[in-house]
């Protein structure tokens, strides 16, 4: 392999880059794993007459079915996605936080960084 890989697909890829490249090159990749573990998750379909909850960590989204000309409402909650790349690779939040900077505590709140989808 020449240079920094274009794609990091496994835990071993990440650990290799940490061991063989300067921190300013691999650290953003690790930080991205942490940042992208939060997402808007569906918690259920709402009935037509339900309004749902709308605040910093909850929202209602309308999904249009163009074929049937219908609109369905879904309640979503902003939270940690168990299917995020961080977890699929076999890392833990604490492990990646420790690899990035052992002196800094990792954000564990679920408040959205950017409330828009």
C-alpha positions in Angstrom: 0.0 0.0 0.0 1.3 3.5 -0.9 0.0 6.5 1.1 -3.0 6.7 3.3 -5.8 4.3 2.2 -8.8 5.8 0.4 -11.2 3.5 2.3 -11.0 2.1 5.8 -13.2 -1.0 5.9 -12.0 -2.9 9.0 -10.9 -2.3 12.5 -7.5 -3.5 11.5 -7.4 -0.8 8.7 -8.0 1.9 11.3 -5.4 0.4 13.7 -2.8 0.1 10.9 -3.3 3.7 10.0 -2.9 4.8 13.6 0.4 2.8 13.8 1.9 4.0 10.5 0.7 7.5 9.8 0.8 10.8 11.7 -2.0 11.7 14.1 -3.2 14.6 11.9 -4.0 12.1 9.1 -5.7 9.3 11.1 -7.4 11.2 13.9 -10.2 12.7 11.7 -11.1 9.2 10.6 -11.5 8.0 14.2 -13.4 11.2 15.1 -15.8 10.6 12.3 -16.6 7.1 13.7 -17.6 8.8 17.0 -19.5 11.7 15.4 -21.5 9.5 13.0 -22.7 7.0 15.7 -25.7 9.3 16.4 -28.6 9.4 13.9 -32.4 9.9 13.7 -34.1 6.5 14.4 -37.7 5.6 13.7 -39.6 4.7 16.8 -42.9 4.1 15.2 -45.6 5.0 12.7 -48.1 7.7 13.8 -51.8 7.5 13.1 -53.2 10.3 10.9 -54.7 12.1 13.9 -51.6 11.9 16.1 -49.2 14.8 16.3 -46.2 13.1 17.9 -43.4 14.7 19.9 -41.2 17.4 18.5 -38.2 18.7 20.5 -34.4 18.6 20.4 -34.2 14.8 20.4 -37.6 14.0 18.8 -39.2 14.8 15.5 -42.0 13.8 13.2 -41.3 13.1 9.5 -43.7 12.8 6.6 -43.0 10.1 4.1 -44.8 10.4 0.8 -45.7 7.4 -1.4 -46.0 8.8 -4.9 -47.6 5.7 -6.4 -50.4 5.6 -3.9 -50.5 9.4 -3.3 -50.4 8.9 0.5 -48.4 10.5 3.3 -47.4 8.6 6.4 -46.1 10.2 9.6 -43.3 8.6 11.6 -41.9 9.5 15.0 -38.1 9.6 15.1 -35.7 10.0 18.1 -32.1 11.2 17.9 -29.9 8.6 19.5 -27.0 6.3 19.3 -27.4 3.9 16.3 -26.4 0.3 17.2 -25.7 -0.2 13.5 -23.2 2.6 13.2 -19.9 1.9 11.5 -18.1 2.3 14.8 -20.0 -0.7 16.3 -20.0 -2.8 13.0 -16.2 -2.6 13.0 -16.0 -3.9 16.6 -14.9 -0.7 18.3 -16.4 0.7 21.5 -17.0 4.4 22.1 -14.5 4.4 25.0 -11.9 2.5 22.9 -11.9 5.0 20.1 -12.0 7.9 22.5 -8.9 6.5 24.2 -7.1 6.0 20.9 -7.8 9.6 19.8 -7.0 11.3 23.1 -6.7 9.6 26.4 -7.2 12.9 28.4 -10.5 13.9 26.8 -13.9 12.4 27.7 -16.0 11.3 24.8 -19.4 13.0 24.2 -22.1 10.5 25.3 -25.2 12.7 25.1 -27.7 12.3 22.4 -28.4 15.9 21.6 -28.1 16.5 17.9 -25.1 18.4 16.6 -27.2 19.4 13.6 -31.0 19.0 14.1 -31.7 18.8 10.4 -31.7 15.4 8.6 
